[in-house]
């Protein structure tokens, strides 16, 4: 069953193996049970990952920043370990995290991470092409340097 994901060193596998030997369970029956347990376990792990992705999507593009802010606020709050753990345990989904951050923001006016304004480049490709077509491009090194710097700045 190693090829299907069972680790012979896992204490759970050892307990099942001992139990199967003790009660005379055949290798076929043991393999059948192990396959079913693995399938259920994999389905549960997949459901947890789907739920995690759904929650991250609910938090939005700045999900990681919101989580980091939540963790930072919990660590700096004047709480004992049990209180901190109780709150952290309750912040297990997007709605709870968003509510916590909104509540904090209402008390402190500290902003919740949001998407920054999209900056528009100072120079477009057509602007660059027009500058290259300018006769000064070939004759004026300072003009060429200025255009190159504008292009680099707008693309970084």
Buried (B, 14 or more C-beta within 10 A) or exposed (E): BEEEEBEEEEEEBEEBBEEBEEEEBEEEEBBEBBBEBBEEEEEEEEEEEEEEEEBBEEBBEBBEBBBEBBEEBBEEEEBEEEEBEEBBEEBEBBEBBBEBBEEBEEEEEEEBBEEEEEEEEEBEEEBBEEBEEBEEBEEEEEBBEEBEEBBEEBEE
